[in-house]
Amino acid sequence: MAKHREKKQKSAGQEPQGVSRRHFVTTGAAAGLGAAALLGADDASAQRRGGEDIEWHYEVDVIVCGGGCAGLTAAIRARDLGAEVLVVDQNFDLGGRMLHSGAFVSLGGGDPLQLRDMRGESDKEGFVTAAPVQEPAELDDNVDLLFRDITDWSIVDSGGGAPYRFNEREMVRAWAENCGATRQFLIDNYVRFGRVNGTHVGGGISRARGANCFLMLGDKTDIKAGTVTAEDAGVADRERSSAFAPVQMTNSDRTVSAGAVANGAALARSIEFSAREKGVQIMLFRHFDELLREEPFTGRILGIKAHYSPRLHPETGERMVSYWQNGNVDERREVINIRARKAVVLASGGHAGNPTVRSMFYPALREPAFPTSGNSLQGEHGQDASAMIAGLRVGAALAGMQQNPTGLTYHISTRLGTRDAYTTMMPGHPTFGLRGSAGVNVGTAGFEEFIAVNQVGKRFFNEVRLSGRPGGGQYPGRGVVPNPGLEHKPYDWHNCAEDWLRTTYSYNHGLDAALAINEGSEPPDYYSGPLWAIFDQDTVERNANWQLRFPYVADNGYYFSANTIEELAAKIEAGHEYQRVPLRYLAETVGKWNGYVDAGKDPDFERETDGDMHRIARAPFHALAIMVIWHDSFGGLRCNGKQQVVDMQGQVIPGLYAGGEAVGGFSKHGLGKGHVQGFIAGTNAAAEPDA
Amino acid sequence: MPERPVARPVRSARMIGMALSALGLATAIPATADDAMASIRAGVYTEAQANRGAYSYPVACGKCHGYLLDGAPDDPDMFSTPPIGGPKFLRNWKGRSLGALFEYTKTTMPFNNPGFLGDQELADVLAYMLQQSGAPAGEVELRPDPERLGRILIEAGS
């Protein structure tokens, strides 16, 4: 470890050196101006067929729309191959949802990490001193096996979905073939991985393929050295996040060594640091709106049109500032056109934050009361289907439309009392004010402590089962992920034999009841409305971990307290942004419930079979918002094995690539999909001839 | 935290068979006339062992079951889970043995990587779960011996 600390470098909070030096020379742009790699409008006036009337404000080789896991990987890869690259992102900071993720990156196919752990070796810096978690046999992987796993028609999950069956074959073959190179690429760009430990959802279940990214706690935050301060990691104070890591990092001693902390910040900040260091240019606050093509449905993609999307600090009203600034291009014109000499890479995420679009998959989720994960971090444009919408306008095809409703895409969170219920975030990150509260994570155990009511104040399901989600597919005999004692046979009919599926089925559909049409639903949208956990003061005293104080709850419309049930109902109606109707049955529901508790029997939902029942009788009474979260997008643009977007005729749209959740047809959760697709897209985009 | 060699999972077909039997008979207590049944309240683990278990817990269990053992995942990407500490956990498992819990956990957990913990380390984590559930520590460590574990009964809290 000492070896790394000897290296002389600036802390991560300072600007790394070396950005754009080559470009300063080649373009002669003013030193210190982040736009150095970009040509001004006058320089970019040369137009080609179909684009004559477009006024170009910037020009680069490769435009990457979105600075998350797919986008930053594509950008660095294209930059490594010599391209001038501009990342355009609507947010105030880079990282997308990678930044708030768990950073569990599942790749495989015999990737360098699997090989490292098979040999029992450490990482090159010597941080990883924990022994390998997996047996060599569990890591003994190859591309063919990985490909078979992720196209295995026979795996059916416990909600009855068949996630691998519908994966796009050419695209996932390319993914499997590029996993090894992408793992090495990430390692080469400052990403540190702990021991391989199982596999992430959708990554194939016959081998261990996933590992978390970590940093080591240290005196300063220094990506090159691999260290982060306790304050930046968010481990110094249980109630404090940081600008560096919106989600507090977690202990990773067991798979790395003492002092290791892991989560998406370790991954996102590392590759962001590398991107900036290598001279990738970044235009924040810039929402990508349209693709500009030679002709509406034919010819090359010429560039993009993008609008200014400033995000203001919730308390100060000032424009927010990214964690690092080197490489940023400060452009504030309302609408600009950016020309791509080689290609545009769409990596702007999925559609989970766009209720109109996502309702194409599940009409009930037209309900805007339920945002997508990380909406404070990402803002109103996060996951807004921009890639899908722009792609469709130039003739792109879609894939994987049926893969969203697998049961993994949306669910009920156990974190109550905050709009942003997927992730935790404490004060200390600039966007905390947008959520106002961290929320109270009551766990599944907490769901027997309250009654859950809909927008009219009626119960709708057995509360204890409400947060249940179907698990991933399993091989017969409880052989989930690598387990050498059991036989794993991809493509085998026994895997989905009726008897086995009867054993594993575990979806209780509480979510569907929560989203059902109720007495408060009105045409044409029939919104189901918000959901509320109702409980009394005895509940609070029974559950010492429920802290009904700031930062867990706040006066933000997601928590209410009152001395009578009637008053509580009135406060919710007055104070919650999506409570459109009175909770007119709430008092009656509570009365009825107390009768059920006294009788020890709940004739409506048979709660007595699942847990204790408690009267709601002692003031003050409380209400916490229960949130439905739509997280993944598995449907999106259709791509071939080069991550080129294809049209409805199966023809490549020249100059257009996509990766991550902008792409459909691969129901793999998490980062492994985005990084590899970004790597492939960046590789091929950089190789395009100059237009 | 102490650095310890990591016990490697040993999974033979025999062990799996045993485990599945344990799963199938999870509510039966394998007591015979000669087997004295003990309670988790009789001091069946040591404080030092529970502390070792606390080291293994965050990565092996906490991502899904949470640092409070209450089923609130530490990693938001993970699914919500049942509590594995505290009164609700004890209630869910009461009447069954630590042997049943040991085999269930060994063969199915963590869900994304069953058998992640070796036998000794798993026993340490069970000790931690007992500690966090209010069961008192004693003088002797909880050993990863299925037969002995099968004679320790899980009882709900008072």
Interface residues (C-beta under 8 A of the other chain):
Chain A: H100 S101 G102 F104 T129 A130 A131 V133 Q134 E135 N197 G198 T199 H200 V201 A208 G210 V247 T250 N251 S252 D253 R254 T255 S257 A258 N263 S373 S413 T414 R415 Y422 T423 T424 N441 V442 G443 T444 A445 G446 E448 S467 G468 R469 G471 G472 G477 R478 G479 V480 V481 P482 N483 P484 G485 L486 N545 G611 D612 H669 G670
Chain B: M1 E3 P5 V6 R8 P9 R11 S12 A13 M15 I16 L20 L23 Y55 S56 P58 V59 A60 G62 K63 G66 L68 D70 G71 A72 P73 D74 D75 P76 D77 M78 F79 S80 T81 P82 P83 G86 K88 F89 R91 T107 T108 P110 F111 N112 N113 P114 G115 F116
